[in-house]
Amino acid sequence: MRLCATLCAISLLCSANFSIAAPKIVPRQKPINLVGTTWAGKLFDEVEYIEIQADGKAKFVIPGSNREPYDYTYVIEKTRIKLTIYNGYSWFEGEITEATMTGKLENKAGRVEERSFQRERTGPTE
């Protein structure tokens, strides 16, 4: 009896021009590869450069400064970047395009500021 009911249901579905569409396959968006790029902008008080390196590392350079370059870490997910600065005291989160990085700089003291960086062809160490 059950088998008959199942076969009847299948027969009705097939005869009613009912079609089941296959799910659309949406390609995954790859993260933008920034390794080897240099970005210029005002992160705090002066023009500074961020040099994106391999393995989730970045270097923060202030041209003409006696300060040693700071090491940052970063994570990129699709078109978003998060830079961790000063061992986690500050962080920058923003959107990336091929030419710009725009977002917010925040710190543990509660300071929040909008920031923008432009991709440079040459960096401070070239």
TIKE-27549 format. One record per residue: x, y, z of N, C-alpha, C in turn; residue in one letter. Coordinates in Angstrom, 1 decimal, decimal comma, always signed. Example, Ala and Ser with C-alpha at 12.3 -4.5 7.8 and 13.67 -1.06 7.14 Angstrom:
! residues 2
[rec [+13,2 -5,7 +7,8] [+12,3 -4,5 +7,8] [+13,2 -3,3 +7,8] A]
[rec [+12,8 -2,2 +7,1] [+13,7 -1,1 +7,1] [+12,9 +0,0 +7,9] S]
//
This chain:
! residues 126
[rec [+0,8 -1,2 +0,0] [+0,0 +0,0 +0,0] [+0,9 +1,3 +0,0] M]
[rec [+1,9 +1,3 +0,9] [+2,8 +2,4 +0,9] [+3,5 +2,6 -0,4] R]
[rec [+4,0 +1,5 -1,0] [+4,7 +1,6 -2,2] [+3,8 +2,2 -3,3] L]
[rec [+2,6 +1,8 -3,3] [+1,7 +2,3 -4,3] [+1,5 +3,8 -4,2] C]
[rec [+1,3 +4,2 -3,0] [+1,1 +5,7 -2,7] [+2,4 +6,5 -3,1] A]
[rec [+3,5 +5,9 -2,8] [+4,8 +6,6 -3,2] [+4,9 +6,7 -4,7] T]
[rec [+4,6 +5,6 -5,4] [+4,7 +5,6 -6,9] [+3,7 +6,5 -7,5] L]
[rec [+2,5 +6,6 -6,9] [+1,5 +7,5 -7,4] [+2,0 +9,0 -7,3] C]
[rec [+2,6 +9,3 -6,1] [+3,1 +10,7 -5,9] [+4,2 +11,0 -6,9] A]
[rec [+5,1 +10,1 -7,1] [+6,2 +10,3 -8,1] [+5,6 +10,5 -9,5] I]
[rec [+4,6 +9,7 -9,8] [+4,0 +9,8 -11,1] [+3,3 +11,2 -11,3] S]
[rec [+2,6 +11,7 -10,3] [+1,9 +13,0 -10,3] [+2,9 +14,1 -10,5] L]
[rec [+4,0 +14,0 -9,7] [+5,1 +15,1 -9,8] [+5,6 +15,1 -11,2] L]
[rec [+5,9 +14,0 -11,8] [+6,5 +13,9 -13,1] [+5,6 +14,4 -14,2] C]
[rec [+4,3 +14,1 -14,1] [+3,3 +14,5 -15,1] [+2,9 +15,9 -15,0] S]
[rec [+3,2 +16,6 -13,9] [+2,8 +18,0 -13,7] [+3,8 +19,0 -14,2] A]
[rec [+4,7 +18,5 -15,0] [+5,8 +19,4 -15,5] [+6,5 +20,1 -14,4] N]
[rec [+6,7 +19,4 -13,3] [+7,4 +19,9 -12,1] [+8,9 +19,7 -12,3] F]
[rec [+9,7 +20,7 -12,2] [+11,1 +20,4 -12,3] [+11,8 +21,0 -11,1] S]
[rec [+12,9 +20,3 -10,7] [+13,7 +20,7 -9,6] [+15,0 +21,3 -10,2] I]
[rec [+15,2 +22,6 -9,9] [+16,5 +23,2 -10,4] [+17,6 +22,9 -9,5] A]
[rec [+18,8 +22,7 -10,2] [+20,0 +22,4 -9,4] [+20,4 +23,7 -8,8] A]
[rec [+21,0 +23,6 -7,6] [+21,5 +24,9 -6,9] [+22,6 +25,5 -7,7] P]
[rec [+22,5 +26,9 -7,7] [+23,6 +27,6 -8,4] [+24,9 +27,6 -7,6] K]
[rec [+25,9 +27,4 -8,3] [+27,3 +27,4 -7,7] [+27,9 +28,8 -7,8] I]
[rec [+28,1 +29,3 -6,7] [+28,6 +30,7 -6,6] [+30,1 +30,5 -6,2] V]
[rec [+31,0 +31,1 -7,1] [+32,4 +30,9 -6,8] [+32,8 +31,7 -5,6] P]
[rec [+33,7 +31,2 -4,8] [+34,2 +31,9 -3,6] [+35,0 +33,1 -4,0] R]
[rec [+34,9 +34,2 -3,3] [+35,7 +35,3 -3,5] [+37,0 +35,1 -2,8] Q]
[rec [+38,1 +35,2 -3,6] [+39,4 +35,0 -3,0] [+39,8 +36,3 -2,3] K]
[rec [+40,6 +36,1 -1,2] [+41,1 +37,3 -0,5] [+42,1 +38,1 -1,5] P]
[rec [+42,1 +39,4 -1,4] [+43,0 +40,2 -2,2] [+44,4 +39,9 -1,7] I]
[rec [+45,4 +39,6 -2,6] [+46,7 +39,3 -2,2] [+47,5 +40,6 -2,1] N]
[rec [+47,9 +41,0 -0,9] [+48,6 +42,3 -0,7] [+50,0 +42,1 -0,4] L]
[rec [+50,5 +40,9 -0,4] [+52,0 +40,7 -0,1] [+52,8 +41,5 -1,0] V]
[rec [+53,8 +42,3 -0,5] [+54,7 +43,1 -1,3] [+54,2 +44,5 -1,6] G]
[rec [+53,0 +44,8 -1,1] [+52,5 +46,1 -1,4] [+52,8 +47,1 -0,2] T]
[rec [+52,8 +48,4 -0,5] [+53,1 +49,4 +0,5] [+51,9 +50,4 +0,4] T]
[rec [+51,4 +50,8 +1,6] [+50,3 +51,7 +1,7] [+50,7 +52,9 +2,5] W]
[rec [+50,3 +54,1 +2,0] [+50,6 +55,4 +2,7] [+49,3 +56,0 +3,2] A]
[rec [+49,5 +56,6 +4,4] [+48,4 +57,3 +5,0] [+48,8 +57,8 +6,4] G]
[rec [+47,8 +58,5 +7,0] [+48,1 +59,0 +8,4] [+47,4 +58,1 +9,3] K]
[rec [+48,2 +57,3 +10,0] [+47,7 +56,3 +11,0] [+47,5 +57,0 +12,3] L]
[rec [+48,5 +57,8 +12,7] [+48,3 +58,5 +14,0] [+48,6 +60,0 +13,7] F]
[rec [+49,8 +60,5 +13,8] [+50,0 +61,9 +13,6] [+50,7 +62,4 +12,4] D]
[rec [+51,4 +61,5 +11,7] [+52,2 +61,8 +10,6] [+52,0 +60,8 +9,5] E]
[rec [+52,5 +61,1 +8,3] [+52,4 +60,2 +7,2] [+53,3 +59,0 +7,5] V]
[rec [+52,7 +57,8 +7,3] [+53,3 +56,6 +7,7] [+53,1 +55,6 +6,6] E]
[rec [+53,9 +54,6 +6,5] [+53,7 +53,5 +5,5] [+53,5 +52,2 +6,2] Y]
[rec [+52,7 +51,4 +5,6] [+52,5 +50,0 +6,0] [+52,9 +49,1 +4,9] I]
[rec [+53,9 +48,3 +5,2] [+54,4 +47,4 +4,2] [+53,9 +46,0 +4,5] E]
[rec [+53,1 +45,4 +3,6] [+52,5 +44,1 +3,8] [+53,5 +43,0 +3,4] I]
[rec [+53,7 +42,2 +4,3] [+54,7 +41,1 +4,1] [+53,9 +39,7 +4,2] Q]
[rec [+54,7 +38,7 +3,9] [+54,1 +37,3 +3,9] [+53,8 +36,9 +5,3] A]
[rec [+53,0 +35,8 +5,4] [+52,7 +35,1 +6,7] [+52,0 +36,0 +7,7] D]
[rec [+51,1 +36,9 +7,2] [+50,3 +37,7 +8,2] [+51,1 +38,8 +8,9] G]
[rec [+52,2 +39,2 +8,4] [+53,0 +40,2 +9,0] [+53,0 +41,5 +8,2] K]
[rec [+53,1 +42,6 +8,9] [+53,2 +43,9 +8,2] [+54,2 +44,8 +9,0] A]
[rec [+54,8 +45,7 +8,3] [+55,8 +46,6 +8,9] [+55,3 +48,0 +8,8] K]
[rec [+55,4 +48,7 +9,9] [+54,9 +50,1 +10,0] [+56,2 +51,0 +10,0] F]
[rec [+56,3 +51,9 +9,0] [+57,5 +52,7 +8,9] [+57,1 +54,2 +8,8] V]
[rec [+57,9 +55,0 +9,5] [+57,8 +56,4 +9,4] [+59,1 +57,0 +8,8] I]
[rec [+59,0 +57,5 +7,6] [+60,2 +57,9 +6,9] [+60,9 +59,1 +7,7] P]
[rec [+62,2 +59,0 +7,7] [+63,0 +60,0 +8,4] [+63,0 +60,0 +9,9] G]
[rec [+62,3 +59,0 +10,5] [+62,2 +58,8 +11,9] [+63,4 +58,0 +12,4] S]
[rec [+63,7 +58,2 +13,7] [+64,8 +57,4 +14,3] [+64,2 +56,1 +14,9] N]
[rec [+62,8 +56,1 +14,9] [+62,2 +54,9 +15,4] [+62,4 +53,6 +14,6] R]
[rec [+62,6 +52,5 +15,2] [+62,6 +51,3 +14,5] [+61,3 +51,0 +13,9] E]
[rec [+61,2 +50,3 +12,7] [+59,9 +50,0 +12,2] [+59,1 +49,0 +13,2] P]
[rec [+57,9 +49,2 +13,3] [+57,0 +48,4 +14,2] [+56,6 +47,2 +13,4] Y]
[rec [+56,5 +46,1 +14,0] [+55,9 +44,9 +13,4] [+54,4 +44,8 +13,8] D]
[rec [+53,6 +44,6 +12,8] [+52,1 +44,4 +12,9] [+51,8 +43,0 +12,5] Y]
[rec [+50,6 +42,6 +12,8] [+50,1 +41,4 +12,2] [+48,8 +41,8 +11,5] T]
[rec [+48,4 +41,0 +10,5] [+47,1 +41,3 +9,8] [+46,4 +40,0 +9,4] Y]
[rec [+45,1 +40,1 +9,2] [+44,3 +39,0 +8,7] [+43,4 +39,6 +7,6] V]
[rec [+43,3 +38,9 +6,5] [+42,5 +39,3 +5,4] [+41,4 +38,3 +5,2] I]
[rec [+40,1 +38,7 +5,1] [+39,0 +37,9 +4,8] [+38,3 +38,5 +3,7] E]
[rec [+38,3 +37,9 +2,5] [+37,7 +38,4 +1,3] [+38,2 +39,9 +1,0] K]
[rec [+37,4 +40,9 +1,3] [+37,9 +42,3 +1,0] [+38,0 +43,1 +2,3] T]
[rec [+38,1 +42,4 +3,4] [+38,3 +43,0 +4,8] [+39,7 +42,7 +5,3] R]
[rec [+40,2 +43,7 +6,0] [+41,6 +43,6 +6,6] [+41,5 +44,0 +8,0] I]
[rec [+42,2 +43,3 +8,9] [+42,3 +43,7 +10,3] [+43,8 +43,7 +10,6] K]
[rec [+44,4 +44,9 +10,9] [+45,7 +45,1 +11,3] [+45,8 +45,2 +12,8] L]
[rec [+46,6 +44,4 +13,5] [+46,8 +44,5 +14,9] [+48,1 +45,3 +15,2] T]
[rec [+48,0 +46,3 +16,0] [+49,1 +47,3 +16,1] [+49,5 +47,3 +17,6] I]
[rec [+50,8 +47,5 +17,8] [+51,3 +47,7 +19,2] [+50,9 +46,5 +20,1] Y]
[rec [+51,1 +45,3 +19,7] [+50,7 +44,1 +20,5] [+49,3 +44,1 +20,9] N]
[rec [+48,4 +44,6 +20,1] [+47,0 +44,5 +20,4] [+46,4 +45,7 +21,1] G]
[rec [+47,2 +46,8 +21,4] [+46,7 +48,0 +22,0] [+45,8 +48,7 +21,0] Y]
[rec [+46,1 +48,7 +19,7] [+45,3 +49,4 +18,7] [+45,1 +48,4 +17,5] S]
[rec [+44,0 +48,7 +16,8] [+43,8 +47,8 +15,6] [+43,0 +48,7 +14,6] W]
[rec [+43,3 +48,3 +13,3] [+42,6 +48,9 +12,2] [+41,8 +47,9 +11,5] F]
[rec [+40,5 +48,2 +11,2] [+39,7 +47,3 +10,5] [+39,0 +48,0 +9,3] E]
[rec [+39,1 +47,5 +8,1] [+38,6 +48,2 +7,0] [+38,4 +47,3 +5,7] G]
[rec [+37,9 +48,0 +4,7] [+37,7 +47,4 +3,4] [+38,9 +47,7 +2,5] E]
[rec [+39,2 +46,7 +1,7] [+40,3 +46,8 +0,8] [+39,8 +46,8 -0,7] I]
[rec [+40,4 +47,7 -1,5] [+40,3 +47,6 -2,9] [+41,7 +47,4 -3,5] T]
[rec [+41,9 +47,4 -4,8] [+43,2 +47,4 -5,3] [+44,0 +48,6 -5,0] E]
[rec [+43,3 +49,8 -4,7] [+44,0 +51,0 -4,6] [+43,9 +51,7 -3,2] A]
[rec [+42,9 +51,3 -2,4] [+42,6 +51,9 -1,1] [+42,3 +50,9 +0,0] T]
[rec [+42,6 +51,4 +1,2] [+42,2 +50,7 +2,4] [+41,5 +51,8 +3,3] M]
[rec [+40,2 +51,6 +3,6] [+39,5 +52,6 +4,4] [+38,8 +51,8 +5,5] T]
[rec [+38,8 +52,5 +6,7] [+38,2 +51,9 +7,8] [+38,4 +52,7 +9,1] G]
[rec [+38,3 +52,0 +10,2] [+38,4 +52,6 +11,5] [+39,6 +52,1 +12,3] K]
[rec [+40,3 +53,1 +12,9] [+41,4 +52,8 +13,8] [+40,8 +52,9 +15,2] L]
[rec [+41,0 +51,9 +16,0] [+40,5 +51,9 +17,4] [+41,7 +51,5 +18,3] E]
[rec [+41,5 +51,9 +19,6] [+42,5 +51,4 +20,6] [+41,7 +51,1 +21,9] N]
[rec [+42,5 +50,5 +22,8] [+41,9 +50,1 +24,1] [+41,4 +51,2 +25,0] K]
[rec [+41,9 +52,4 +24,7] [+41,5 +53,6 +25,5] [+40,2 +54,2 +25,0] A]
[rec [+39,6 +53,6 +23,9] [+38,4 +54,0 +23,4] [+38,4 +55,0 +22,2] G]
[rec [+39,6 +55,4 +21,8] [+39,8 +56,3 +20,7] [+39,4 +55,6 +19,4] R]
[rec [+38,5 +56,2 +18,6] [+38,1 +55,7 +17,3] [+38,2 +56,8 +16,3] V]
[rec [+38,9 +56,5 +15,1] [+39,0 +57,4 +14,1] [+38,9 +56,8 +12,7] E]
[rec [+38,4 +57,5 +11,8] [+38,3 +57,0 +10,4] [+39,7 +57,2 +9,8] E]
[rec [+40,1 +56,2 +9,0] [+41,5 +56,3 +8,3] [+41,3 +55,7 +6,9] R]
[rec [+42,2 +56,3 +6,1] [+42,3 +55,8 +4,7] [+43,8 +55,7 +4,3] S]
[rec [+44,1 +54,7 +3,5] [+45,4 +54,5 +3,0] [+45,4 +54,3 +1,5] F]
[rec [+46,4 +54,8 +0,9] [+46,5 +54,7 -0,6] [+47,6 +53,7 -0,9] Q]
[rec [+47,4 +52,9 -1,9] [+48,4 +52,0 -2,3] [+49,5 +52,8 -3,1] R]
[rec [+50,8 +52,6 -2,7] [+51,9 +53,3 -3,3] [+52,6 +52,4 -4,2] E]
[rec [+53,2 +52,9 -5,3] [+54,0 +52,1 -6,2] [+55,4 +51,8 -5,6] R]
[rec [+55,9 +52,8 -4,8] [+57,2 +52,5 -4,2] [+57,0 +52,8 -2,7] T]
[rec [+57,7 +52,1 -1,9] [+57,6 +52,3 -0,5] [+58,8 +53,0 +0,1] G]
[rec [+58,8 +53,2 +1,4] [+59,9 +54,0 +2,0] [+61,2 +53,2 +2,1] P]
[rec [+61,2 +51,9 +1,8] [+62,5 +51,2 +1,9] [+63,1 +50,9 +0,5] T]
[rec [+62,4 +51,4 -0,5] [+62,9 +51,1 -1,9] [+63,8 +52,3 -2,4] E]
//
